[in-house]
Each structure stands twice: as C-alpha cells, then as structure tokens.
Amino acid sequence: MRTKLRTVLIVLIVLSVFNTFSFGAGKNDISGSIVYAVRSWDFETEQAFVKEFNKEYPNIEVQIVIFDGDLNEYLSAQASARTLPDVVYGWENLTYPISQGWIYPLDEFLEKDEEFKYVDPKLMERYKFNGKTYALPSNLQFSAVMVNLDLIEQLNMDPPSYEWTIDEFREYLINATTNLYSGINHLWGFDEVMTGMFSKNLHQLAYDPIDRKFSFTEGSWVRAINFQKNLKSVPGLVSDDLKNDAIRNAGGLDDYQKKFGKDADALREGKVLMGFHGTWDLSWIRTMNYMFDMYPLPQDPNVGYREALHADHAFMISTTKYPEAAFEFLKWRSYGKDGVLTRLNILKNKTDAAGNFTPDFIIPSTSEPEVVAMFKSLDFVPDGVKYMYDNVDKAFWADFYKIVPDWSRALNEVIIPRSEEIRQGKVEAAAIAAELEARANEIIQNAWKTFDSQLIEVQKNFKPSK
C-alpha cells in the first residue's frame, strides 16, 4: 500500500513539474506592481476593467493615474520627473516616444503567446520599426458612410449593398438631392481615404508604408480628387457646402438655412441621406431618431473591396520594473481574449449618470473565435460594422499620423494647401501631382532618416528589465 501511495505521489509531482515547464507560469504565478495611465474621461471604464483584471491576476497590483491632453506631452513631463507609467494607450504619433527610448519592444513576449496568432500580421506591420514591435492595436475603427435607412424607404429606394460601387454611391446621392433633401452632409477628407479605394496597393493619400513614399503621380489620388469634385459640383448634393458664415454673421440666411430652416441640423433631422463619418462617431450617431446603418466606403469594381482601417494603440514603457506583469496587462488592454471579452461586457452594460442604459462597444483587434462570437452577438452594433470587421484583412491603413514621423507637417504644409487650390479650381490635380509628390516625400523621407538614426541608438542602448 505504501509503495503504491509513493508511486502515485511521484507521478503527481512529475506531472506538476511537467505542467510548469510545458505551459509556463500561470496567472497566479505572475506578480508585480504597475502604473496604468488613463485619460480622465475614461477613468470609470478603466477602473472597472482593472478590477476584472485583478480577479484573474490577483498578484499584479495595478495603480491607475489620470492625465488629460496629448499623450506624448504627458510622457515627456513624466520622463523629466522620472515618474513614467508602465502601460498607456492612445492615438498620438508613436515614433516620438520610440525615438526617446520610452517604449519596451514586445517581440520576446509575442513570440511565446498563443493568442497572438489571431491578430492580423498586416495590422502588426504598423508597429514594427527596424525589426522590433513597439505597440499593439487596442481598438479598430473604419472610415464609413452612415445611411439613413428611413429616408431610403421614404424616397422609394432599395437599400444599397455593402459592396456598392462608386457609380451606385453617386447615383444614390444625386437621386436623394431635391429642394427638401441633400445626398450627403460633407466630404471633408473624403479624397484622402478614397485614394486607397482606387488603388490595389496604396493606402491613405497614395502613401506606400513599405517604400515610405507618396505616389500622387500613380493616378489613384487624381481620381479621388476628381471624384470628390464631381460630387461637390452637383448643386445642393453636399448639405454643408450650402453654409456661409459671412452671410450668417451679417444677419442673413444662407442657402443651408433657406433649404432646411434657420436653426436646422439637417443630418439629425433626417433631411440628408448619408453622413461621411467614421465608426468613432457612433456614440452620437446612435442618438438619431431614425434607422441607420454604417456602410463601407464605395468600391471601384476594377479594384475590389477595400476599406480604410484606423487603429488606436497601447504599449508598455521601457522603464517598467516588472515587464512580465506589464505585458500581461498590456495584452489584456489590446488583443487578449479575456481582456477584450471583459471590455465588451463592461461597455455593453454601460449606463449614464441618470442610470439610463447606454451600451457601447469596441471593434476588437483580434479574430479569436470567442471574441468574434460575442462581438457578432451585440445587437446594437450596426450590421455594416460587423461586415467591415469580417473583412478587416482587406483593409488599407488610414491614420498615418500615428505611425509616420512628420506626417502632419507634410499634410499641413504641402498637401492640404495645394489640395484646397484644386478644390477652388485654381489648378488641376494631375498638373501638380509630381510637384506635390516631390515636396511631400522630401519632408517624410528626411523625417524617416532622422528617426532611423535615433532608433539605432535606442535599440543599441536598450537593456530589458530583469
């Protein structure tokens, strides 16, 4: 009997050791103290999120600190005071904190993580610099078109397909434009994302992130500009083009007020068929008193389905004393199944200050099956958003200001001023494409050259925490 008992105990010990070495440390074995910086307006949600995290990871202490304003300015101040947090999220340009050596490269953790396979590799290319991964996608968004389905029915139209073409899109807008209604509310920035819809290889504003160059002479940017101009040339089609501040300031009524009413909000009042908005606008779009859906951008049949993808990011700070603990929390805050399910559950049960039910959601950055099933089950998420999520692998990048150095400078100093001249009819897009390409690329390529030299030093001097 004793021999048999001893044998059983030996087997149990061996199995225990085997499990430890085969599967790594469990949630109860990871410990440490980390500081998590959040924006003040997001504190309540993040507090609930951290509380749920601690149920799963009882030995990781998470202290929340709040800030407001620009994330990079906050990090600069904390770096000067030597009080950098351990994990942050945001949408500000990543290349600045990377160049300062503030971000911990994540590859040593990602290589061992089974759940990482559910994150689209093309999406992760956004966060790789000189062979190292510096951030994780924490929330996806899409450029989109809100369609008033009640007005579609009222105007005796059939609802469009999610794979509608540019010709069908234009036809809907023209047919909806009458003395009472307009086709769309605005087209600001429409050409920037439509450039990616007219190309099989380029992204927002004809930028190639692999070659790190704009390609305005390739043709898709010229097509997008001209497509936008064509829509705006139809009288009354773009409702906001009817506004005139000079007339209003002088006490008169502009064409917008004459058409819709002195204090009208035509989109909200259901007098505009479509709204050019991103999925990030859904918090207020959902307050409309009519049925709507969010549609992908219209496609060029010669190119096929594409979509403009945006992504916020989260990262861990290089000075963290507990990198394993920091990564576990970072994973929860980005693509980790348990963290994403937790966040979706918190958001779907949100209430406002008066206790009214105000459900919300994020678009997950993972295709993990349980996450997909839960996201698809949320009945308050528009079907069009679910469709875009299903086709995220066909998306192109649309928020380079987050990952390209001096992107905003090239945009504000060169691209926007010249594009405005095109819209005013002073020049043709094709006539200035080469000049625009050369000037914008000079800014971007000089910025990349500076960043690359900084990054070499950062990577050479990086010493991982023990």
C-alpha positions as CSV (number, residue, x, y, z in Angstrom):
1,M,0.0,0.0,0.0
2,R,2.8,2.4,0.9
3,T,4.7,1.6,-2.3
4,K,1.5,2.3,-4.3
5,L,0.9,5.6,-2.5
6,R,4.6,6.6,-3.0
7,T,4.2,5.9,-6.7
8,V,1.1,8.0,-7.0
9,L,2.8,10.9,-5.2
10,I,5.8,10.7,-7.5
11,V,3.6,10.7,-10.6
12,L,1.7,13.8,-9.3
13,I,5.0,15.6,-8.6
14,V,6.3,14.8,-12.1
15,L,3.0,16.0,-13.7
16,S,3.2,19.2,-11.7
17,V,6.8,19.8,-12.9
18,F,5.8,18.9,-16.4
19,N,2.9,21.4,-16.4
20,T,5.1,24.1,-15.1
21,F,7.8,23.7,-17.7
22,S,5.4,22.9,-20.6
23,F,2.9,25.7,-20.2
24,G,4.8,28.4,-18.3
25,A,3.8,30.4,-15.3
26,G,0.1,30.6,-14.6
27,K,-1.9,33.7,-13.8
28,N,-1.3,33.3,-10.0
29,D,2.5,33.0,-10.6
30,I,2.9,36.4,-12.3
31,S,3.4,39.2,-9.8
32,G,4.5,42.8,-9.8
33,S,3.3,46.4,-9.4
34,I,2.5,48.5,-12.5
35,V,1.2,52.0,-13.1
36,Y,-1.5,52.4,-15.8
37,A,-2.1,55.9,-17.2
38,V,-5.6,56.7,-18.5
39,R,-7.4,59.8,-19.6
40,S,-9.7,61.3,-17.0
41,W,-12.9,61.0,-19.1
42,D,-12.2,57.2,-19.4
43,F,-11.4,56.6,-15.8
44,E,-14.7,54.9,-14.8
45,T,-14.5,52.3,-17.6
46,E,-10.8,51.7,-17.0
47,Q,-11.3,51.3,-13.3
48,A,-13.9,48.6,-13.9
49,F,-11.6,47.0,-16.4
50,V,-8.7,46.9,-13.9
51,K,-11.0,45.4,-11.2
52,E,-11.8,42.5,-13.5
53,F,-8.2,42.1,-14.4
54,N,-7.2,41.7,-10.8
55,K,-9.8,38.9,-10.4
56,E,-7.7,36.9,-13.0
57,Y,-4.3,38.2,-11.9
58,P,-4.5,38.7,-8.1
59,N,-0.8,39.1,-7.7
60,I,-0.4,42.0,-10.1
61,E,-1.1,45.4,-8.5
62,V,-2.4,48.0,-11.0
63,Q,-2.3,51.6,-9.9
64,I,-4.3,54.0,-12.2
65,V,-3.1,57.5,-12.8
66,I,-5.0,60.0,-14.9
67,F,-4.0,62.7,-17.4
68,D,-5.5,64.9,-20.0
69,G,-4.3,66.3,-23.3
70,D,-1.7,64.9,-25.6
71,L,-0.1,61.6,-24.6
72,N,3.4,62.4,-25.8
73,E,3.4,65.7,-23.9
74,Y,2.3,63.8,-20.8
75,L,5.1,61.2,-21.2
76,S,7.6,64.0,-21.8
77,A,6.7,65.6,-18.4
78,Q,6.8,62.2,-16.6
79,A,10.1,61.3,-18.2
80,S,11.6,64.6,-16.9
81,A,10.2,63.8,-13.4
82,R,11.3,60.2,-13.7
83,T,7.8,59.1,-13.0
84,L,6.9,57.3,-16.2
85,P,3.9,54.9,-16.0
86,D,4.2,51.3,-17.1
87,V,1.3,50.9,-19.6
88,V,-0.5,53.5,-21.7
89,Y,-2.9,53.7,-24.7
90,G,-3.6,56.4,-27.2
91,W,-3.5,57.6,-30.8
92,E,-0.7,60.1,-30.8
93,N,2.4,59.6,-33.1
94,L,4.4,56.5,-31.9
95,T,7.7,57.5,-33.5
96,Y,8.4,60.2,-30.9
97,P,8.3,58.0,-27.7
98,I,10.1,55.3,-29.6
99,S,12.9,57.7,-30.6
100,Q,13.2,58.8,-26.9
101,G,13.7,55.2,-25.8
102,W,10.5,55.1,-23.7
103,I,8.9,52.1,-25.3
104,Y,9.6,48.5,-24.4
105,P,9.9,46.2,-27.5
106,L,7.5,43.3,-27.3
107,D,8.8,40.6,-29.5
108,E,10.1,38.4,-26.7
109,F,6.6,38.1,-25.3
110,L,4.7,37.9,-28.5
111,E,6.8,35.0,-29.8
112,K,5.6,32.9,-26.9
113,D,2.0,33.9,-26.9
114,E,-0.5,31.5,-28.4
115,E,-3.3,34.1,-28.7
116,F,-1.2,36.4,-30.9
117,K,-1.9,34.3,-33.9
118,Y,-5.4,35.8,-34.0
119,V,-4.0,39.3,-34.7
120,D,-3.7,40.1,-38.4
121,P,0.0,40.1,-39.3
122,K,-0.6,43.0,-41.8
123,L,-2.1,45.1,-39.0
124,M,1.0,44.4,-36.8
125,E,3.3,45.7,-39.5
126,R,2.2,49.2,-38.4
127,Y,4.1,48.8,-35.1
128,K,7.4,47.3,-36.4
129,F,10.3,49.6,-36.6
130,N,13.8,48.2,-37.6
131,G,12.7,44.7,-36.8
132,K,11.1,45.3,-33.4
133,T,7.5,45.5,-32.4
134,Y,6.7,48.6,-30.2
135,A,2.9,48.6,-29.7
136,L,-0.3,46.6,-30.0
137,P,-3.6,47.5,-31.6
138,S,-6.2,48.2,-28.9
139,N,-9.3,49.3,-30.8
140,L,-10.1,49.2,-34.6
141,Q,-12.1,51.9,-36.4
142,F,-13.2,52.3,-40.0
143,S,-13.9,55.2,-42.2
144,A,-17.6,54.8,-43.2
145,V,-20.8,56.2,-44.6
146,M,-23.8,56.5,-42.4
147,V,-27.0,55.8,-44.4
148,N,-30.4,56.9,-43.2
149,L,-32.5,53.8,-43.9
150,D,-35.8,55.5,-43.1
151,L,-35.1,58.2,-45.8
152,I,-34.1,55.4,-48.2
153,E,-37.6,53.9,-47.8
154,Q,-39.3,57.3,-47.9
155,L,-37.6,58.1,-51.2
156,N,-38.6,54.6,-52.6
157,M,-35.1,53.4,-52.9
158,D,-33.7,50.0,-52.3
159,P,-31.0,49.8,-49.5
160,P,-27.5,49.7,-51.0
161,S,-25.3,46.6,-50.8
162,Y,-22.2,46.7,-48.6
163,E,-20.2,46.2,-51.7
164,W,-21.7,49.1,-53.5
165,T,-19.8,50.7,-56.3
166,I,-18.7,54.3,-56.7
167,D,-21.3,54.7,-59.5
168,E,-24.0,53.4,-57.3
169,F,-22.9,55.6,-54.5
170,R,-23.0,58.7,-56.7
171,E,-26.4,57.7,-58.1
172,Y,-27.9,57.4,-54.6
173,L,-26.6,60.9,-53.7
174,I,-27.9,62.5,-56.8
175,N,-31.3,60.9,-56.6
176,A,-31.7,62.0,-52.9
177,T,-30.8,65.6,-53.7
178,T,-34.0,67.7,-54.0
179,N,-35.4,71.0,-52.9
180,L,-36.0,69.3,-49.5
181,Y,-33.1,66.9,-49.1
182,S,-29.4,66.5,-49.7
183,G,-27.3,63.5,-50.6
184,I,-24.5,63.8,-48.0
185,N,-23.6,66.1,-45.2
186,H,-19.9,66.8,-46.1
187,L,-16.9,65.5,-48.0
188,W,-14.0,66.8,-45.9
189,G,-11.1,64.4,-46.2
190,F,-13.1,62.1,-48.5
191,D,-10.4,62.2,-51.1
192,E,-7.8,61.1,-48.6
193,V,-9.4,57.7,-48.0
194,M,-10.9,57.3,-51.4
195,T,-7.4,57.3,-52.8
196,G,-6.9,53.9,-51.2
197,M,-10.2,52.7,-52.7
198,F,-8.9,53.5,-56.2
199,S,-5.7,51.6,-55.8
200,K,-4.8,47.9,-55.2
201,N,-1.6,48.7,-53.4
202,L,-1.5,52.2,-52.0
203,H,-3.0,53.4,-48.8
204,Q,-4.5,56.7,-47.5
205,L,-3.3,59.7,-49.6
206,A,-1.4,57.5,-52.0
207,Y,1.2,56.6,-49.3
208,D,3.2,53.4,-49.5
209,P,4.3,52.4,-46.0
210,I,6.8,49.9,-47.3
211,D,8.6,52.3,-49.6
212,R,7.8,55.2,-47.3
213,K,6.8,57.4,-50.2
214,F,3.8,59.2,-51.5
215,S,2.8,58.3,-55.1
216,F,0.5,61.1,-56.3
217,T,1.5,60.5,-59.9
218,E,0.3,56.9,-59.8
219,G,-3.2,58.0,-60.6
220,S,-5.5,57.0,-57.7
221,W,-5.1,60.3,-55.9
222,V,-6.0,62.3,-59.0
223,R,-9.1,60.0,-59.4
224,A,-10.1,60.5,-55.8
225,I,-9.7,64.3,-56.0
226,N,-11.8,64.5,-59.3
227,F,-14.4,62.1,-57.9
228,Q,-14.9,64.4,-54.9
229,K,-15.0,67.5,-57.1
230,N,-17.6,65.8,-59.3
231,L,-19.9,65.2,-56.3
232,K,-19.5,68.7,-55.0
233,S,-20.3,70.1,-58.4
234,V,-23.9,68.9,-58.1
235,P,-26.0,71.8,-56.7
236,G,-27.3,71.0,-53.2
237,L,-25.8,67.5,-53.0
238,V,-23.4,68.3,-50.2
239,S,-25.5,70.0,-47.5
240,D,-22.7,71.6,-45.6
241,D,-21.5,73.3,-48.8
242,L,-24.6,75.4,-48.6
243,K,-23.4,77.1,-45.3
244,N,-21.9,80.6,-45.5
245,D,-20.6,82.1,-42.2
246,A,-20.2,85.5,-43.8
247,I,-23.9,85.7,-44.6
248,R,-24.9,84.4,-41.2
249,N,-22.6,86.9,-39.4
250,A,-24.1,89.7,-41.4
251,G,-27.6,88.7,-40.1
252,G,-28.8,87.0,-43.3
253,L,-29.9,83.5,-44.2
254,D,-27.5,81.3,-46.2
255,D,-28.6,78.6,-48.6
256,Y,-28.5,75.9,-45.9
257,Q,-30.9,77.8,-43.7
258,K,-33.2,78.6,-46.6
259,K,-33.4,75.0,-47.6
260,F,-33.6,73.3,-44.1
261,G,-34.6,76.1,-41.7
262,K,-32.8,78.8,-39.7
263,D,-31.7,76.6,-36.8
264,A,-31.7,73.3,-38.7
265,D,-29.4,70.4,-38.2
266,A,-30.3,68.6,-41.5
267,L,-28.5,65.4,-40.8
268,R,-30.0,64.9,-37.4
269,E,-33.5,65.9,-38.7
270,G,-33.4,63.2,-41.4
271,K,-33.1,65.6,-44.3
272,V,-29.7,64.2,-45.5
273,L,-29.4,60.7,-46.9
274,M,-25.9,60.0,-45.9
275,G,-23.2,61.2,-43.5
276,F,-19.5,60.8,-44.1
277,H,-18.3,59.6,-40.7
278,G,-16.1,57.1,-39.0
279,T,-17.2,54.4,-36.7
280,W,-15.7,56.5,-33.9
281,D,-18.7,58.9,-34.4
282,L,-21.3,56.2,-33.5
283,S,-21.7,57.4,-29.9
284,W,-23.7,60.4,-31.2
285,I,-24.9,58.9,-34.4
286,R,-26.8,56.4,-32.3
287,T,-28.8,59.2,-30.8
288,M,-30.5,59.8,-34.2
289,N,-34.3,59.2,-34.2
290,Y,-34.3,57.2,-37.4
291,M,-33.0,53.8,-38.5
292,F,-29.5,53.9,-39.9
293,D,-26.6,51.6,-40.8
294,M,-22.8,52.2,-41.3
295,Y,-21.6,51.3,-44.8
296,P,-18.1,50.7,-46.1
297,L,-16.7,53.2,-48.5
298,P,-17.9,52.6,-52.1
299,Q,-15.6,50.4,-54.1
300,D,-14.1,50.6,-57.6
301,P,-15.1,47.4,-59.4
302,N,-11.7,47.2,-61.0
303,V,-10.0,47.2,-57.6
304,G,-12.5,45.2,-55.5
305,Y,-13.5,45.5,-51.8
306,R,-11.1,47.6,-49.7
307,E,-11.7,49.6,-46.5
308,A,-9.9,52.4,-44.6
309,L,-8.7,51.0,-41.3
310,H,-7.8,53.0,-38.3
311,A,-6.3,51.6,-35.0
312,D,-5.5,53.1,-31.6
313,H,-2.5,51.5,-29.9
314,A,-1.2,50.6,-26.4
315,F,2.3,50.0,-25.3
316,M,4.5,49.4,-22.2
317,I,7.2,51.7,-21.0
318,S,10.9,50.6,-21.2
319,T,11.5,51.6,-17.5
320,T,9.0,49.1,-16.1
321,K,10.4,47.1,-13.2
322,Y,8.0,44.1,-13.9
323,P,7.9,43.5,-17.7
324,E,6.1,40.2,-17.4
325,A,3.3,41.8,-15.4
326,A,3.2,44.8,-17.6
327,F,2.9,42.7,-20.7
328,E,0.1,40.6,-19.3
329,F,-1.9,43.8,-18.6
330,L,-1.0,45.2,-22.0
331,K,-2.2,42.1,-23.6
332,W,-5.5,42.4,-21.8
333,R,-5.7,46.1,-22.9
334,S,-5.2,45.2,-26.6
335,Y,-5.8,41.8,-28.2
336,G,-6.0,39.3,-25.4
337,K,-9.2,37.2,-25.4
338,D,-10.1,37.6,-21.8
339,G,-9.4,41.3,-21.8
340,V,-11.4,42.0,-24.9
341,L,-14.4,40.0,-23.7
342,T,-14.2,41.8,-20.4
343,R,-14.2,45.2,-22.1
344,L,-17.0,44.3,-24.4
345,N,-19.0,43.1,-21.4
346,I,-18.4,46.3,-19.4
347,L,-19.3,48.5,-22.4
348,K,-22.4,46.7,-23.4
349,N,-23.8,47.3,-19.8
350,K,-22.9,51.0,-19.6
351,T,-25.3,53.5,-18.1
352,D,-25.3,57.3,-18.0
353,A,-25.3,59.5,-14.8
354,A,-29.1,59.2,-14.7
355,G,-29.0,55.4,-14.8
356,N,-30.2,55.1,-18.4
357,F,-28.9,52.2,-20.4
358,T,-26.2,53.5,-22.9
359,P,-24.5,50.4,-24.4
360,D,-21.2,50.9,-26.2
361,F,-18.6,48.7,-27.9
362,I,-15.1,48.5,-29.3
363,I,-14.1,46.9,-32.6
364,P,-11.7,44.1,-31.5
365,S,-8.2,43.8,-32.9
366,T,-8.3,40.0,-32.7
367,S,-10.2,37.3,-34.6
368,E,-10.2,34.9,-31.7
369,P,-13.4,32.8,-32.1
370,E,-15.0,33.6,-28.7
371,V,-14.4,37.3,-29.3
372,V,-15.8,37.2,-32.8
373,A,-18.9,35.4,-31.5
374,M,-19.5,37.9,-28.7
375,F,-19.0,40.9,-31.0
376,K,-21.4,39.5,-33.6
377,S,-24.0,38.9,-30.9
378,L,-24.2,42.6,-29.9
379,D,-27.5,43.7,-31.4
380,F,-26.7,47.4,-31.0
381,V,-23.7,47.1,-33.3
382,P,-24.7,48.1,-36.8
383,D,-24.6,45.2,-39.3
384,G,-22.3,47.2,-41.6
385,V,-19.7,47.5,-38.8
386,K,-19.8,43.7,-38.4
387,Y,-19.3,43.3,-42.1
388,M,-16.3,45.6,-42.1
389,Y,-14.9,43.7,-39.1
390,D,-15.3,40.4,-41.0
391,N,-13.3,41.8,-43.9
392,V,-10.6,43.6,-42.0
393,D,-8.0,41.6,-43.8
394,K,-8.9,43.6,-47.0
395,A,-8.4,46.9,-45.3
396,F,-5.7,49.5,-46.0
397,W,-4.1,51.9,-43.5
398,A,-5.8,55.2,-43.0
399,D,-4.2,57.0,-40.0
400,F,-0.5,57.5,-40.8
401,Y,-0.3,60.5,-38.4
402,K,0.0,57.8,-35.7
403,I,3.0,55.9,-37.1
404,V,4.8,58.1,-39.7
405,P,7.2,60.9,-38.4
406,D,6.3,64.4,-39.6
407,W,3.1,63.1,-41.4
408,S,1.1,66.1,-40.0
409,R,3.8,68.5,-41.2
410,A,3.7,67.1,-44.8
411,L,-0.1,67.3,-44.7
412,N,-0.5,70.8,-43.3
413,E,2.4,72.5,-45.1
414,V,2.1,70.9,-48.5
415,I,-0.8,68.6,-49.2
416,I,-3.7,70.4,-47.7
417,P,-2.9,73.9,-49.1
418,R,-2.4,72.6,-52.6
419,S,-5.4,70.3,-52.5
420,E,-7.5,73.4,-51.5
421,E,-6.3,75.2,-54.6
422,I,-7.6,72.2,-56.6
423,R,-11.0,72.4,-55.0
424,Q,-11.2,76.1,-55.7
425,G,-10.5,75.5,-59.4
426,K,-7.1,77.3,-59.4
427,V,-5.1,74.2,-60.6
428,E,-5.8,70.7,-61.8
429,A,-4.8,67.7,-59.7
430,A,-2.9,66.0,-62.5
431,A,-0.9,69.2,-63.2
432,I,0.6,69.4,-59.7
433,A,0.8,65.7,-58.8
434,A,4.6,65.5,-59.5
435,E,5.4,68.6,-57.6
436,L,3.3,67.6,-54.6
437,E,4.8,64.2,-54.6
438,A,8.4,65.6,-54.5
439,R,7.7,68.1,-51.8
440,A,5.8,65.8,-49.5
441,N,8.3,63.0,-49.9
442,E,11.2,65.3,-49.1
443,I,9.6,66.1,-45.7
444,I,8.7,62.4,-45.0
445,Q,12.0,60.9,-46.1
446,N,14.1,63.4,-44.1
447,A,11.9,62.6,-41.1
448,W,12.4,58.9,-41.6
449,K,16.2,59.4,-41.9
450,T,16.3,61.2,-38.6
451,F,14.1,58.7,-36.9
452,D,16.1,55.7,-38.2
453,S,19.3,57.1,-36.8
454,Q,17.7,57.7,-33.4
455,L,16.2,54.2,-33.4
456,I,19.6,52.6,-34.0
457,E,20.9,54.3,-30.8
458,V,17.8,53.4,-28.9
459,Q,17.9,49.7,-29.8
460,K,21.7,49.6,-29.1
461,N,21.2,51.1,-25.6
462,F,18.1,49.2,-24.6
463,K,18.5,46.9,-21.6
464,P,15.5,44.8,-20.7
465,S,14.4,44.9,-17.1
466,K,15.0,41.7,-15.1
